[in-house]
Amino acid sequence: MQDLRLMAVHAHPDDESSKGAATSARYVAEGVSVRVVSCTGGERGDVLNERLKHDPHIERDIANVRRAEMARAAQILGVSHTWLGFTDSGLPEGDPLPPLPDGCFALEPLDVTTEALVRVIREFRPHVLTTYDENGGYPHPDHVMTHVVTMSAFRAAGDPAAYPHAGAPWQPLKVYYNARNPDRMERLDEAMVRAGLEPAYADWRKHLAGQPRRTITTQIRCGEHFPARDDALRAHATQVDPDSSWFAVPLELQVQEWPFEEFELAAALVPVELPEDDLFAGLRSLPDLDAVCRRAPVRDDAGELVLAYATTPPASGPEARSTAAQDADGDGRDDMREEEGHSG
């Protein structure tokens, strides 16, 4: 069996635990090497756990607190971790929106951020990348920039002429977007009602109902790793309220109704058969996978990668959700906004 390597590129510490964490834990359990990359330190994130607000130690040193939380989450998931080293951009609010702070990740030159990620890719040598779609999955400037940088690095990492001082060329063969499936949320809310419990995802479903449907191509069965996912989330104690809707749906109900995490295949350099149940589908059977990744990929006359598969973004529909409050269930909280966090 070949050694397989997966890299998950995220905007802030805690994103790795709220998006694809059970998938990461499943692959680690199967012997796959998993690397999480955090593009920023989350320095401008609010403290979302009411129990920890106004704690003087946290307020004085939020950057190091979040680094310690990330180390604990990585240990729980069994992943290795790299800080890309850029500064959280914060989440601007208002009409008109205020300018982003000087020196933040979202304002860094693309060549600078791409080279930083290319260096990590060439060091770790992943076969598969995961990241966010072009709208960031959530309209935080760092999430959107994480998409831009990841796709830029995917195109550049295998090019010997690109960033020659950043290591030997290495071409990942597939990129996935983390996906949120409205069907999952509806199924779990219906199950909660049948069990006599309050539905957990009204605000999320209101948001997703106003967005064009994404193409979910890949469903990873990972229910047995949901406890590790939840423990990793709780490790980010400043960012995750243990009484929030992240944990409202009983684990046994989740495993019964929807024991999966889902992804959208964004790009592949190998032929694929959809739908998939494995991020390494089409790769495991290659006789020398590493040799394929070391080989310079085929490019067209414009220098773009020649892909065997590329997703088609929704052709129309509203833009990514604004940062205005949205409270579908009338409880006075915008669960999606508050639980994504990172506002600054």
N, C-alpha and C positions, 0 to 999 in steps of 0.2 A: 504494500500500500504506500502510495506517495505521501510525503509530508505536505499537508495542505495549510494554507495561510489566508486568513481573512482580516481585512482592515476596515474598521468602522470610523468614519470621520465625522466629528460632531463639533458644534459651536461652543458649548459650555460644559463644564463638569455638571453632571446630573442628566444631560441629554442621553448619554450612553445607557443609563438605567431606565429611562422612560421610553426608549425607542430601540427595540431589537435586543434587549438585554437577555431575555430567555433564549433567543436564538444563539446569542454569543455563548451562554452557559451550556447549551446543548452541544455546540460544536467543540467547546473546550472538553466536555465530558467524553467526546468521541476521539479526542487526541489531536484536534485541529488547533494550530496556534492562532490566537486572536489578539490583535493589537487595536486599542482604542486611541484615537488622536483627538485631543481637545484643542481647538484652534485658539481659544482664549481661556483666561483664568476665571471668568465669571465675576470679575471684581466689582462690576456695577450692578450686580443682582440684588434685588430686595431680599430681606429675610421674610420668608413666607410662612414660617412656623410660628404661630402666635406665642408658643411657650418660650421662644428664643429671642423675640423682639426686645430691643433695648438692653440686651446683654452687653455690658461694656467691653468684654474681651472680644466678642464677635464684631462689634462696631469698630473697635480699634484696629482689628487685624483680619478683616473679612477675607483677604486674599489667601492668607495662610490657613485660615479655617477651611476654606473651600478646597485647598490642596490636600489637607488631611482627610476631608470627606471623600475626595476622589480616590485617594490611596486605599481607603477602606472599601469603597465600592468595587475597585479593581480586584482587590483580594477576594471579595465575596464571589465575583463572577469568574475568577481565575484567568483574567486577561492581563496582558502587559499594557503599559500606558505611556504615551508621549505627550508632553505639552508642546504645542507648536510655537507658543511664546508671544502671541499677540494680545492686545488689550481689549477687553469687553467694550462694545460700542454703546451699551445701554439701549433702552427702548424708548425712543422719543414719543412724546404725547403732546397733543394740542392741535389747533387749527389756526394758522398754518403750523406744521411741525417745526420744531426748533432744529438748528443744524446739529450734526453729530459732533462729538468732541474731537479735537485735534489728536492725531496719533492713534485713533482707534482702529480696530481690525477692518471695519467696513470701508475705511478711507485709505488703507495701505495700498500702494501700487500693486497691481496684479502680478507683475514679475517677481516682486519680493515675496508675496504670500505663496505663489506657485512654486518658486524655488525651494522654499522651506518645506512644503509638503512633498515635492519630488525627492528631496533628500531623505525624508523618512520612508517613502515608498521604496527607494533604491536600497535602503539599509534593511528594511524588514522583508521586502520582496513578496508582497501579497499577490495571490492569484485573483482575488475578488475584493472589490471595494463596495462599501455601502455609504450613503450620504442622504441628503434631502433633495426634493424636487426643486424646480426652478423658482417656486414661490417660497422655498424654505420650509415648507410644511407648516410654518407659523411665521407671521410677518415681522420677525425681528431682523434687523439689518445683518446681524451676524449669521443667522440661519441662511439668509439669501446668499451672503458672501461665501459661506461654507460650500454651498452648491457650486458657485462659480469657480472657486479655487479647486475643489475636488475634480471637476470636469476638466479644468485647465491642466491640472497635474496628470490626470489620466491620459490626456493627449500628448503630454510632453515627456512622461517618465521613460518611455521606450525609445526616445529620439536621441541618438548619440550626439547630435549637434546642439541639443537643448541642455543648458546648465551643465556643461561638461565637468565642472568641479564638484558637482553634487553626488558623485558616485557613478558606478557602472549602470548603463541603461537597463531598465526592467519594465516590461509592459504587462500590467494587470489585464486580464482577459475579459472581465465582466464588471459592470457597475450597476448597483441597485439603489433605488430610492426607498427609504422607509415609508410604509404606507399606513394610513388610517382608514379602515374599512367601515363605512356607515352601517353596513349590514351587521357587523359584529356588535356595534353599540346598540342597534335596535334589538337584536336577539338577546343581549344581556339585560337591557332594560325590561323587555317583556318577561324574561325569567325572574327578574327581581319583583315585578308586580305580582306574578303568580305565587311567589314565595312570601307575599305580604310585606315587601320591603320597598323603600322609595327608589325609583329609578335614578341611576347615577349620571347619565350622560345627556340630559336634556340640553344643556348649553352647548356641548360639543356637537350634538346632532343638529341643532339650529344652525351652527356655523357651517357644518358640512353640507347641509341641505341647500345652501346658497352657492355652493361651489360646483364647478363641472366635475364629473366623475373621472377619477384617475383609472388607469388600466392596472389592475392587480394581477400580476402574472405568476406569483410565487407564494406558496403557503407552506410555512415551516411548522411542523408539529413539535411543540416544545412545552406542553402543559406541565410536565413533571418538573420543569425548571422555573415555573412561575414563583415558587417561594424564594428562590435565589434572586429573581428579578425584584421582588418586593423588598427583600432585605437590602439589596443594593440601593434601591430608591430611598429607603429609610436611612441609609448611611449618609445621605445628603441632607442632614437634619435641618440645616438652615433653609433649605429650599422646598422641603416636602413636609407638609402637615400630616402626621400619622392618622388624623381623623378625616382626611380629605377623601374625595371620591376616587382617588387612585386605589384606595383599599376598601371601597364600599361594597364591591361585589365579592361575596365569599369565594375563596379559591376553589372549593369543590364545585360550585356552580360554574365558574369560568372553565374549569377543565371539562365539565360535562357538556357545556354549550358551545365553547369555542376554544379548543386547546391549541391555538395557532398564533403565530405572528406572520405578518404579510409584507410583501415587498413588490415593487414595480421594477422590472428589469429595464434599465435605462439604455444600456449599450452592451453589446457582446461582440467579440472578435471571433467567436466560434459559433457554429450552427447550434440552434436551440430548438427544443420542442416544448411548446407551451400548452397548458400550464405546467409549472414545475413544483416539486416538493423539496428541492435541494438547491442551495446557492451555488454548489459546485457541479450542478448538472451540466453535462457536456464536457467536463474537465477531468473527471476521475478516470475516464477510459483512455486519455491521451498517454501514449507510451512513455514520454519524457516531458512532463508538464513544465518543469523548470527551463528546459531547453527552448520550449516554445516561447516562454516569457522573455528569454534573453535575446531572441531573434528580433531584429528590427521589423516592426509591423508594416504591412502594405499601406501606402498612402496614395491619395489621388493627386491630381495636378496642382491642387491648391494646398497640398501638404496635410490635409485632414485624414484621419484614420479611415480606412475602408472597413466598415462594420458589417458583420453578418446579420445583426439585428439592432434596431434603434427604436425606442419608444416614440410614439406620436403624442405630444402634449395636447391637452384639450384645445380644440380649435377656437372656442369662444366661451364666454361666461364671465362672471365678475372677477375682478382682480383678487389677489390674496386679501384675507380679512383685515379690516382696519383694526387699530388698537382701541377703538371705542368700546365701552362696556356692552356686554350682551348677556342678558339674564333671561333665559327661556323659562326656567321653572319658578321664577318669582321669589327666590330665597335671598335676594340681595347680593348674591355673589356671581361673578362671571367665572365659572369653574375652569373653563378652558384657559382664559387669560391668567388667572391666579395660579393655576397649577403648572402652566408652562414657565411662569416666573421670568426672571432675568430682566425685569424692568429696572430702569435706573433713573 
